[in-house]
Amino acid sequence: MEKNPILLVGGGGHCASVIDVIESQGAYQIIGIVDKEEFKGQQLLGYNYIGEDKDLPDLISKFKNVVITLGMIKSNTLRVKLFNLTKSLGANFPVIKSPSAHVSRYSKISPGTVVMHHAIVNSHSKIGENCIINTKALIEHDCIIGNHCHMSTAATVNGSCTIGDNVMIGSNSVLLNGVKVISNTIIGAGGVVVKNVDVAGTLVGNPAKTL
Ligand SMILES: CC(=O)SCCNC(=O)CCNC(=O)[C@H](O)C(C)(C)COP(=O)(O)OP(=O)(O)OC[C@H]1O[C@@H](n2cnc3c(N)ncnc32)[C@H](O)[C@@H]1OP(=O)(O)O
């Protein structure tokens, strides 16, 4: 089967993990990585850094498929900027999904979202654009997750949770079923969210409280 070409925008650790997922998925041929000029001429896992942001118009005119492979720990400003820039240039954003992830056929994953190894998205859940559902994250039934969110490694989002845009749920965090988390919020690693988060900010601990 002929593979579709795809460009990776953003090098680094998360990009290396996404490469592994794309190779496992087997549907796309990675053309190369776009990042800062200083990386030009280097390689990541055998793939060349082929250009920087200013090269995107030319690259996207040739290769439509793009995945934003920049990670998100605190700020996702650059991830959002790169998504919007590449979208304005006519990019197409496939859903990247590890074959070891379970994504219910009764769920919906929006363009540009990456579902990493061993993640689970259960029935009637909806995930927005340009999200990272990281390794072993669990999104249970009837959840709604906005755009540009990161559900970190082994985060547990229980049934019927609602999460806004630009939200980072830290590694091993737990959201009790039915809680709502407002946009632009960070839940620190290991946080337990026991009630709605109505004010944007950074919350940590069990029960999670504003830092
Ligand atoms: C594949 C991958 O790698 S995916 C990456 C997944 N990464 C994560 O999940 C990490 C998520 N990030 C965190 O948990 C961060 O610690 C944040 C965003 C919550 C806070 O980061 P910062 O703002 O830099 O906070 P900082 O490190 O300065 O700590 C401030 C205080 O909060 C405490 N704190 C920080 N994080 C946590 C946490 N997760 N739980 C409890 N307390 C915490 C610190 O001990 C410190 O306390 P002190 O003031 O009493 O000394």
The ligand as an SDF file (V2000), in Angstrom:
LIG
                    3D

 51 53  0  0  0  0  0  0  0  0999 V2000
    5.6690   12.0080   27.6770 C   0  0  0  0  0  0  0  0  0  0  0  0
    5.7360   13.1410   28.6640 C   0  0  0  0  0  0  0  0  0  0  0  0
    6.7510   13.4660   29.1970 O   0  0  0  0  0  0  0  0  0  0  0  0
    4.2520   13.9470   29.0090 S   0  0  0  0  0  0  0  0  0  0  0  0
    4.6840   15.1520   30.2220 C   0  0  0  0  0  0  0  0  0  0  0  0
    3.8520   15.0050   31.4320 C   0  0  0  0  0  0  0  0  0  0  0  0
    4.3210   15.9950   32.4090 N   0  0  0  0  0  0  0  0  0  0  0  0
    3.6010   16.2910   33.4850 C   0  0  0  0  0  0  0  0  0  0  0  0
    2.5550   15.7360   33.7140 O   0  0  0  0  0  0  0  0  0  0  0  0
    4.1570   17.3910   34.3410 C   0  0  0  0  0  0  0  0  0  0  0  0
    3.0500   18.3960   34.7020 C   0  0  0  0  0  0  0  0  0  0  0  0
    3.6190   19.5580   35.3460 N   0  0  0  0  0  0  0  0  0  0  0  0
    3.6150   19.7300   36.6680 C   0  0  0  0  0  0  0  0  0  0  0  0
    3.1000   18.9270   37.4540 O   0  0  0  0  0  0  0  0  0  0  0  0
    4.2850   21.0300   37.1120 C   0  0  0  0  0  0  0  0  0  0  0  0
    4.9910   20.7570   38.3180 O   0  0  0  0  0  0  0  0  0  0  0  0
    3.2960   22.1930   37.2740 C   0  0  0  0  0  0  0  0  0  0  0  0
    2.9150   22.6600   35.8570 C   0  0  0  0  0  0  0  0  0  0  0  0
    2.0480   21.7970   38.0300 C   0  0  0  0  0  0  0  0  0  0  0  0
    3.9110   23.3530   38.0530 C   0  0  0  0  0  0  0  0  0  0  0  0
    5.0930   23.7480   37.4720 O   0  0  0  0  0  0  0  0  0  0  0  0
    5.7870   25.0950   38.0310 P   0  0  0  0  0  0  0  0  0  0  0  0
    4.8410   26.2430   37.8660 O   0  0  0  0  0  0  0  0  0  0  0  0
    7.1210   25.1860   37.3570 O   0  0  0  0  0  0  0  0  0  0  0  0
    5.9030   24.8420   39.5670 O   0  0  0  0  0  0  0  0  0  0  0  0
    7.2190   24.5950   40.4630 P   0  0  0  0  0  0  0  0  0  0  0  0
    7.9770   23.4170   39.9750 O   0  0  0  0  0  0  0  0  0  0  0  0
    7.9240   25.9160   40.5730 O   0  0  0  0  0  0  0  0  0  0  0  0
    6.5810   24.2160   41.8550 O   0  0  0  0  0  0  0  0  0  0  0  0
    5.8500   25.1630   42.6150 C   0  0  0  0  0  0  0  0  0  0  0  0
    5.3560   24.4630   43.8540 C   0  0  0  0  0  0  0  0  0  0  0  0
    4.3430   23.5170   43.5000 O   0  0  0  0  0  0  0  0  0  0  0  0
    4.7160   22.1980   43.9100 C   0  0  0  0  0  0  0  0  0  0  0  0
    4.3270   21.2990   42.8340 N   0  0  0  0  0  0  0  0  0  0  0  0
    4.7240   21.3430   41.5360 C   0  0  0  0  0  0  0  0  0  0  0  0
    4.1300   20.3900   40.8280 N   0  0  0  0  0  0  0  0  0  0  0  0
    3.3490   19.7000   41.6700 C   0  0  0  0  0  0  0  0  0  0  0  0
    2.4950   18.5900   41.5060 C   0  0  0  0  0  0  0  0  0  0  0  0
    2.3230   18.0200   40.3200 N   0  0  0  0  0  0  0  0  0  0  0  0
    1.8190   18.1440   42.5940 N   0  0  0  0  0  0  0  0  0  0  0  0
    1.9990   18.7280   43.8130 C   0  0  0  0  0  0  0  0  0  0  0  0
    2.8000   19.8020   44.0150 N   0  0  0  0  0  0  0  0  0  0  0  0
    3.4700   20.2760   42.9620 C   0  0  0  0  0  0  0  0  0  0  0  0
    6.2220   22.2610   44.1040 C   0  0  0  0  0  0  0  0  0  0  0  0
    6.6660   21.2970   45.0260 O   0  0  0  0  0  0  0  0  0  0  0  0
    6.4110   23.6690   44.5950 C   0  0  0  0  0  0  0  0  0  0  0  0
    6.0660   23.7090   45.9660 O   0  0  0  0  0  0  0  0  0  0  0  0
    6.8110   24.7090   46.9880 P   0  0  0  0  0  0  0  0  0  0  0  0
    6.5110   26.0930   46.4970 O   0  0  0  0  0  0  0  0  0  0  0  0
    6.1770   24.3790   48.2900 O   0  0  0  0  0  0  0  0  0  0  0  0
    8.2570   24.3600   46.8860 O   0  0  0  0  0  0  0  0  0  0  0  0
  1  2  1  0
  2  3  2  0
  2  4  1  0
  4  5  1  0
  5  6  1  0
  6  7  1  0
  7  8  1  0
  8  9  2  0
  8 10  1  0
 10 11  1  0
 11 12  1  0
 12 13  1  0
 13 14  2  0
 13 15  1  0
 15 16  1  0
 15 17  1  0
 17 18  1  0
 17 19  1  0
 17 20  1  0
 20 21  1  0
 21 22  1  0
 22 23  2  0
 22 24  1  0
 22 25  1  0
 25 26  1  0
 26 27  2  0
 26 28  1  0
 26 29  1  0
 29 30  1  0
 30 31  1  0
 31 32  1  0
 31 46  1  0
 32 33  1  0
 33 34  1  0
 33 44  1  0
 34 35  1  0
 34 43  1  0
 35 36  2  0
 36 37  1  0
 37 38  1  0
 37 43  2  0
 38 39  1  0
 38 40  2  0
 40 41  1  0
 41 42  2  0
 42 43  1  0
 44 45  1  0
 44 46  1  0
 46 47  1  0
 47 48  1  0
 48 49  2  0
 48 50  1  0
 48 51  1  0
M  END
$$$$
